[in-house]
Amino acid sequence: MVGNIGNPVLDSVDFDKEYDYVIIELSSYMLETLQKNNYISVLGAIFPEHLDWH
């Protein structure tokens, strides 16, 4: 189990192993400081109470 509390999500991915897919849901706050390369990012939703951030 990984997420906002406890073990970091990206520490659970073995980057030396070849994967067909790695799918991780991250908040925009987490994506801002992401230091790993990603090939595709998808913005799922923007809610009015968060428009000041995006």
PDB file of N, CA, C and O in Angstrom, chain B, residues numbered from 101:
ATOM      1  N   MET B 101       0.857  -1.172   0.000  1.00  0.00           N
ATOM      2  CA  MET B 101       0.000   0.000   0.000  1.00  0.00           C
ATOM      3  C   MET B 101       0.902   1.233   0.000  1.00  0.00           C
ATOM      4  O   MET B 101       1.815   1.349   0.818  1.00  0.00           O
ATOM      5  N   VAL B 102       0.641   2.126  -0.902  1.00  0.00           N
ATOM      6  CA  VAL B 102       1.424   3.359  -0.999  1.00  0.00           C
ATOM      7  C   VAL B 102       0.479   4.530  -1.187  1.00  0.00           C
ATOM      8  O   VAL B 102      -0.693   4.341  -1.512  1.00  0.00           O
ATOM      9  N   GLY B 103       0.982   5.736  -0.985  1.00  0.00           N
ATOM     10  CA  GLY B 103       0.138   6.909  -1.179  1.00  0.00           C
ATOM     11  C   GLY B 103       0.678   8.119  -0.460  1.00  0.00           C
ATOM     12  O   GLY B 103       1.885   8.253  -0.260  1.00  0.00           O
ATOM     13  N   ASN B 104      -0.235   9.012  -0.067  1.00  0.00           N
ATOM     14  CA  ASN B 104       0.161  10.262   0.572  1.00  0.00           C
ATOM     15  C   ASN B 104       0.788  10.053   1.945  1.00  0.00           C
ATOM     16  O   ASN B 104       1.604  10.863   2.385  1.00  0.00           O
ATOM     17  N   ILE B 105       0.414   8.980   2.616  1.00  0.00           N
ATOM     18  CA  ILE B 105       0.922   8.715   3.956  1.00  0.00           C
ATOM     19  C   ILE B 105       1.639   7.374   3.931  1.00  0.00           C
ATOM     20  O   ILE B 105       1.102   6.388   3.425  1.00  0.00           O
ATOM     21  N   GLY B 106       2.838   7.334   4.469  1.00  0.00           N
ATOM     22  CA  GLY B 106       3.571   6.067   4.512  1.00  0.00           C
ATOM     23  C   GLY B 106       4.616   5.998   3.425  1.00  0.00           C
ATOM     24  O   GLY B 106       5.434   6.905   3.278  1.00  0.00           O
ATOM     25  N   ASN B 107       4.589   4.925   2.666  1.00  0.00           N
ATOM     26  CA  ASN B 107       5.597   4.693   1.633  1.00  0.00           C
ATOM     27  C   ASN B 107       5.343   5.558   0.405  1.00  0.00           C
ATOM     28  O   ASN B 107       4.223   5.597  -0.104  1.00  0.00           O
ATOM     29  N   PRO B 108       6.384   6.258  -0.081  1.00  0.00           N
ATOM     30  CA  PRO B 108       6.215   7.045  -1.306  1.00  0.00           C
ATOM     31  C   PRO B 108       5.881   6.142  -2.498  1.00  0.00           C
ATOM     32  O   PRO B 108       6.413   5.038  -2.618  1.00  0.00           O
ATOM     33  N   VAL B 109       5.011   6.615  -3.362  1.00  0.00           N
ATOM     34  CA  VAL B 109       4.551   5.832  -4.511  1.00  0.00           C
ATOM     35  C   VAL B 109       5.718   5.405  -5.393  1.00  0.00           C
ATOM     36  O   VAL B 109       5.832   4.229  -5.739  1.00  0.00           O
ATOM     37  N   LEU B 110       6.579   6.338  -5.756  1.00  0.00           N
ATOM     38  CA  LEU B 110       7.646   6.022  -6.700  1.00  0.00           C
ATOM     39  C   LEU B 110       8.723   5.134  -6.107  1.00  0.00           C
ATOM     40  O   LEU B 110       9.496   4.536  -6.855  1.00  0.00           O
ATOM     41  N   ASP B 111       8.801   5.028  -4.781  1.00  0.00           N
ATOM     42  CA  ASP B 111       9.727   4.083  -4.165  1.00  0.00           C
ATOM     43  C   ASP B 111       9.263   2.648  -4.366  1.00  0.00           C
ATOM     44  O   ASP B 111      10.046   1.716  -4.184  1.00  0.00           O
ATOM     45  N   SER B 112       8.018   2.459  -4.732  1.00  0.00           N
ATOM     46  CA  SER B 112       7.464   1.119  -4.932  1.00  0.00           C
ATOM     47  C   SER B 112       7.654   0.614  -6.357  1.00  0.00           C
ATOM     48  O   SER B 112       7.352  -0.544  -6.644  1.00  0.00           O
ATOM     49  N   VAL B 113       8.149   1.462  -7.250  1.00  0.00           N
ATOM     50  CA  VAL B 113       8.363   1.076  -8.641  1.00  0.00           C
ATOM     51  C   VAL B 113       9.843   0.767  -8.833  1.00  0.00           C
ATOM     52  O   VAL B 113      10.698   1.596  -8.518  1.00  0.00           O
ATOM     53  N   ASP B 114      10.147  -0.411  -9.345  1.00  0.00           N
ATOM     54  CA  ASP B 114      11.522  -0.791  -9.657  1.00  0.00           C
ATOM     55  C   ASP B 114      11.853  -0.246 -11.045  1.00  0.00           C
ATOM     56  O   ASP B 114      11.432  -0.817 -12.051  1.00  0.00           O
ATOM     57  N   PHE B 115      12.603   0.853 -11.106  1.00  0.00           N
ATOM     58  CA  PHE B 115      12.872   1.517 -12.377  1.00  0.00           C
ATOM     59  C   PHE B 115      13.906   0.774 -13.224  1.00  0.00           C
ATOM     60  O   PHE B 115      14.124   1.131 -14.382  1.00  0.00           O
ATOM     61  N   ASP B 116      14.545  -0.256 -12.661  1.00  0.00           N
ATOM     62  CA  ASP B 116      15.458  -1.084 -13.447  1.00  0.00           C
ATOM     63  C   ASP B 116      14.714  -2.204 -14.176  1.00  0.00           C
ATOM     64  O   ASP B 116      15.282  -2.861 -15.049  1.00  0.00           O
ATOM     65  N   LYS B 117      13.459  -2.421 -13.824  1.00  0.00           N
ATOM     66  CA  LYS B 117      12.627  -3.453 -14.439  1.00  0.00           C
ATOM     67  C   LYS B 117      11.826  -2.840 -15.582  1.00  0.00           C
ATOM     68  O   LYS B 117      11.414  -1.683 -15.507  1.00  0.00           O
ATOM     69  N   GLU B 118      11.607  -3.616 -16.640  1.00  0.00           N
ATOM     70  CA  GLU B 118      10.810  -3.124 -17.761  1.00  0.00           C
ATOM     71  C   GLU B 118       9.342  -3.487 -17.541  1.00  0.00           C
ATOM     72  O   GLU B 118       9.004  -4.653 -17.340  1.00  0.00           O
ATOM     73  N   TYR B 119       8.483  -2.481 -17.582  1.00  0.00           N
ATOM     74  CA  TYR B 119       7.044  -2.663 -17.418  1.00  0.00           C
ATOM     75  C   TYR B 119       6.348  -2.304 -18.717  1.00  0.00           C
ATOM     76  O   TYR B 119       6.818  -1.445 -19.464  1.00  0.00           O
ATOM     77  N   ASP B 120       5.229  -2.959 -18.988  1.00  0.00           N
ATOM     78  CA  ASP B 120       4.392  -2.529 -20.104  1.00  0.00           C
ATOM     79  C   ASP B 120       3.698  -1.229 -19.738  1.00  0.00           C
ATOM     80  O   ASP B 120       3.613  -0.312 -20.555  1.00  0.00           O
ATOM     81  N   TYR B 121       3.200  -1.150 -18.506  1.00  0.00           N
ATOM     82  CA  TYR B 121       2.503   0.043 -18.025  1.00  0.00           C
ATOM     83  C   TYR B 121       2.757   0.214 -16.535  1.00  0.00           C
ATOM     84  O   TYR B 121       2.891  -0.760 -15.795  1.00  0.00           O
ATOM     85  N   VAL B 122       2.819   1.451 -16.118  1.00  0.00           N
ATOM     86  CA  VAL B 122       2.770   1.802 -14.699  1.00  0.00           C
ATOM     87  C   VAL B 122       1.754   2.928 -14.600  1.00  0.00           C
ATOM     88  O   VAL B 122       1.955   4.002 -15.167  1.00  0.00           O
ATOM     89  N   ILE B 123       0.675   2.687 -13.890  1.00  0.00           N
ATOM     90  CA  ILE B 123      -0.398   3.675 -13.772  1.00  0.00           C
ATOM     91  C   ILE B 123      -0.479   4.110 -12.323  1.00  0.00           C
ATOM     92  O   ILE B 123      -0.707   3.295 -11.430  1.00  0.00           O
ATOM     93  N   ILE B 124      -0.290   5.399 -12.096  1.00  0.00           N
ATOM     94  CA  ILE B 124      -0.299   5.958 -10.746  1.00  0.00           C
ATOM     95  C   ILE B 124      -1.136   7.226 -10.766  1.00  0.00           C
ATOM     96  O   ILE B 124      -0.957   8.078 -11.636  1.00  0.00           O
ATOM     97  N   GLU B 125      -2.041   7.352  -9.820  1.00  0.00           N
ATOM     98  CA  GLU B 125      -2.823   8.580  -9.689  1.00  0.00           C
ATOM     99  C   GLU B 125      -2.114   9.486  -8.694  1.00  0.00           C
ATOM    100  O   GLU B 125      -1.865   9.096  -7.553  1.00  0.00           O
ATOM    101  N   LEU B 126      -1.793  10.694  -9.131  1.00  0.00           N
ATOM    102  CA  LEU B 126      -1.108  11.671  -8.287  1.00  0.00           C
ATOM    103  C   LEU B 126      -1.868  12.985  -8.315  1.00  0.00           C
ATOM    104  O   LEU B 126      -2.498  13.332  -9.314  1.00  0.00           O
ATOM    105  N   SER B 127      -1.803  13.704  -7.222  1.00  0.00           N
ATOM    106  CA  SER B 127      -2.417  15.028  -7.183  1.00  0.00           C
ATOM    107  C   SER B 127      -1.512  16.023  -7.907  1.00  0.00           C
ATOM    108  O   SER B 127      -0.337  15.740  -8.139  1.00  0.00           O
ATOM    109  N   SER B 128      -2.049  17.174  -8.258  1.00  0.00           N
ATOM    110  CA  SER B 128      -1.241  18.206  -8.913  1.00  0.00           C
ATOM    111  C   SER B 128      -0.130  18.691  -7.993  1.00  0.00           C
ATOM    112  O   SER B 128       0.934  19.092  -8.465  1.00  0.00           O
ATOM    113  N   TYR B 129      -0.363  18.659  -6.699  1.00  0.00           N
ATOM    114  CA  TYR B 129       0.676  19.051  -5.745  1.00  0.00           C
ATOM    115  C   TYR B 129       1.841  18.068  -5.791  1.00  0.00           C
ATOM    116  O   TYR B 129       2.998  18.479  -5.706  1.00  0.00           O
ATOM    117  N   MET B 130       1.552  16.792  -5.922  1.00  0.00           N
ATOM    118  CA  MET B 130       2.605  15.784  -6.021  1.00  0.00           C
ATOM    119  C   MET B 130       3.339  15.892  -7.356  1.00  0.00           C
ATOM    120  O   MET B 130       4.558  15.730  -7.408  1.00  0.00           O
ATOM    121  N   LEU B 131       2.607  16.163  -8.427  1.00  0.00           N
ATOM    122  CA  LEU B 131       3.222  16.268  -9.748  1.00  0.00           C
ATOM    123  C   LEU B 131       4.180  17.448  -9.847  1.00  0.00           C
ATOM    124  O   LEU B 131       5.136  17.406 -10.622  1.00  0.00           O
ATOM    125  N   GLU B 132       3.932  18.496  -9.073  1.00  0.00           N
ATOM    126  CA  GLU B 132       4.788  19.679  -9.140  1.00  0.00           C
ATOM    127  C   GLU B 132       6.233  19.350  -8.762  1.00  0.00           C
ATOM    128  O   GLU B 132       7.162  19.922  -9.333  1.00  0.00           O
ATOM    129  N   THR B 133       6.429  18.453  -7.825  1.00  0.00           N
ATOM    130  CA  THR B 133       7.778  18.137  -7.355  1.00  0.00           C
ATOM    131  C   THR B 133       8.285  16.790  -7.873  1.00  0.00           C
ATOM    132  O   THR B 133       9.319  16.306  -7.411  1.00  0.00           O
ATOM    133  N   LEU B 134       7.582  16.187  -8.813  1.00  0.00           N
ATOM    134  CA  LEU B 134       7.976  14.893  -9.359  1.00  0.00           C
ATOM    135  C   LEU B 134       9.315  15.020 -10.074  1.00  0.00           C
ATOM    136  O   LEU B 134       9.477  15.872 -10.947  1.00  0.00           O
ATOM    137  N   GLN B 135      10.269  14.177  -9.708  1.00  0.00           N
ATOM    138  CA  GLN B 135      11.595  14.238 -10.312  1.00  0.00           C
ATOM    139  C   GLN B 135      11.862  13.100 -11.283  1.00  0.00           C
ATOM    140  O   GLN B 135      12.902  13.080 -11.941  1.00  0.00           O
ATOM    141  N   LYS B 136      10.938  12.154 -11.382  1.00  0.00           N
ATOM    142  CA  LYS B 136      11.087  11.051 -12.334  1.00  0.00           C
ATOM    143  C   LYS B 136      10.453  11.458 -13.659  1.00  0.00           C
ATOM    144  O   LYS B 136       9.516  12.256 -13.689  1.00  0.00           O
ATOM    145  N   ASN B 137      10.969  10.905 -14.753  1.00  0.00           N
ATOM    146  CA  ASN B 137      10.392  11.194 -16.068  1.00  0.00           C
ATOM    147  C   ASN B 137       9.104  10.415 -16.261  1.00  0.00           C
ATOM    148  O   ASN B 137       8.994   9.261 -15.845  1.00  0.00           O
ATOM    149  N   ASN B 138       8.150  11.041 -16.883  1.00  0.00           N
ATOM    150  CA  ASN B 138       6.922  10.346 -17.250  1.00  0.00           C
ATOM    151  C   ASN B 138       6.675  10.572 -18.737  1.00  0.00           C
ATOM    152  O   ASN B 138       7.037  11.610 -19.291  1.00  0.00           O
ATOM    153  N   TYR B 139       6.065   9.599 -19.362  1.00  0.00           N
ATOM    154  CA  TYR B 139       5.810   9.686 -20.794  1.00  0.00           C
ATOM    155  C   TYR B 139       4.453  10.285 -21.097  1.00  0.00           C
ATOM    156  O   TYR B 139       4.293  10.991 -22.092  1.00  0.00           O
ATOM    157  N   ILE B 140       3.482  10.013 -20.256  1.00  0.00           N
ATOM    158  CA  ILE B 140       2.131  10.502 -20.481  1.00  0.00           C
ATOM    159  C   ILE B 140       1.553  10.967 -19.158  1.00  0.00           C
ATOM    160  O   ILE B 140       1.664  10.270 -18.150  1.00  0.00           O
ATOM    161  N   SER B 141       0.944  12.128 -19.156  1.00  0.00           N
ATOM    162  CA  SER B 141       0.210  12.614 -17.989  1.00  0.00           C
ATOM    163  C   SER B 141      -1.206  12.932 -18.438  1.00  0.00           C
ATOM    164  O   SER B 141      -1.413  13.447 -19.537  1.00  0.00           O
ATOM    165  N   VAL B 142      -2.172  12.628 -17.598  1.00  0.00           N
ATOM    166  CA  VAL B 142      -3.574  12.874 -17.915  1.00  0.00           C
ATOM    167  C   VAL B 142      -4.172  13.701 -16.803  1.00  0.00           C
ATOM    168  O   VAL B 142      -4.050  13.350 -15.630  1.00  0.00           O
ATOM    169  N   LEU B 143      -4.816  14.792 -17.156  1.00  0.00           N
ATOM    170  CA  LEU B 143      -5.545  15.612 -16.195  1.00  0.00           C
ATOM    171  C   LEU B 143      -6.970  15.106 -16.163  1.00  0.00           C
ATOM    172  O   LEU B 143      -7.703  15.219 -17.145  1.00  0.00           O
ATOM    173  N   GLY B 144      -7.364  14.541 -15.018  1.00  0.00           N
ATOM    174  CA  GLY B 144      -8.670  13.904 -14.927  1.00  0.00           C
ATOM    175  C   GLY B 144      -9.812  14.855 -14.670  1.00  0.00           C
ATOM    176  O   GLY B 144     -10.895  14.678 -15.227  1.00  0.00           O
ATOM    177  N   ALA B 145      -9.600  15.865 -13.836  1.00  0.00           N
ATOM    178  CA  ALA B 145     -10.702  16.764 -13.482  1.00  0.00           C
ATOM    179  C   ALA B 145     -10.150  18.035 -12.846  1.00  0.00           C
ATOM    180  O   ALA B 145      -9.114  18.019 -12.180  1.00  0.00           O
ATOM    181  N   ILE B 146     -10.852  19.112 -13.062  1.00  0.00           N
ATOM    182  CA  ILE B 146     -10.562  20.378 -12.378  1.00  0.00           C
ATOM    183  C   ILE B 146     -11.859  20.826 -11.732  1.00  0.00           C
ATOM    184  O   ILE B 146     -12.885  20.955 -12.399  1.00  0.00           O
ATOM    185  N   PHE B 147     -11.807  21.058 -10.454  1.00  0.00           N
ATOM    186  CA  PHE B 147     -12.985  21.499  -9.719  1.00  0.00           C
ATOM    187  C   PHE B 147     -12.868  22.982  -9.411  1.00  0.00           C
ATOM    188  O   PHE B 147     -11.757  23.461  -9.187  1.00  0.00           O
ATOM    189  N   PRO B 148     -13.972  23.734  -9.390  1.00  0.00           N
ATOM    190  CA  PRO B 148     -13.940  25.183  -9.176  1.00  0.00           C
ATOM    191  C   PRO B 148     -13.172  25.609  -7.920  1.00  0.00           C
ATOM    192  O   PRO B 148     -12.524  26.655  -7.932  1.00  0.00           O
ATOM    193  N   GLU B 149     -13.230  24.837  -6.856  1.00  0.00           N
ATOM    194  CA  GLU B 149     -12.550  25.252  -5.629  1.00  0.00           C
ATOM    195  C   GLU B 149     -11.033  25.102  -5.715  1.00  0.00           C
ATOM    196  O   GLU B 149     -10.325  25.495  -4.788  1.00  0.00           O
ATOM    197  N   HIS B 150     -10.522  24.540  -6.814  1.00  0.00           N
ATOM    198  CA  HIS B 150      -9.083  24.375  -6.968  1.00  0.00           C
ATOM    199  C   HIS B 150      -8.512  25.197  -8.129  1.00  0.00           C
ATOM    200  O   HIS B 150      -7.332  25.059  -8.449  1.00  0.00           O
ATOM    201  N   LEU B 151      -9.304  26.026  -8.747  1.00  0.00           N
ATOM    202  CA  LEU B 151      -8.822  26.763  -9.916  1.00  0.00           C
ATOM    203  C   LEU B 151      -7.688  27.720  -9.592  1.00  0.00           C
ATOM    204  O   LEU B 151      -6.900  28.046 -10.479  1.00  0.00           O
ATOM    205  N   ASP B 152      -7.577  28.179  -8.356  1.00  0.00           N
ATOM    206  CA  ASP B 152      -6.476  29.074  -8.001  1.00  0.00           C
ATOM    207  C   ASP B 152      -5.130  28.357  -8.080  1.00  0.00           C
ATOM    208  O   ASP B 152      -4.099  29.009  -8.244  1.00  0.00           O
ATOM    209  N   TRP B 153      -5.119  27.055  -7.968  1.00  0.00           N
ATOM    210  CA  TRP B 153      -3.869  26.285  -8.039  1.00  0.00           C
ATOM    211  C   TRP B 153      -3.495  25.994  -9.488  1.00  0.00           C
ATOM    212  O   TRP B 153      -2.324  26.094  -9.852  1.00  0.00           O
ATOM    213  N   HIS B 154      -4.463  25.638 -10.312  1.00  0.00           N
ATOM    214  CA  HIS B 154      -4.181  25.225 -11.680  1.00  0.00           C
ATOM    215  C   HIS B 154      -4.156  26.429 -12.577  1.00  0.00           C
ATOM    216  O   HIS B 154      -3.933  26.297 -13.781  1.00  0.00           O
TER     217      HIS B 154
END
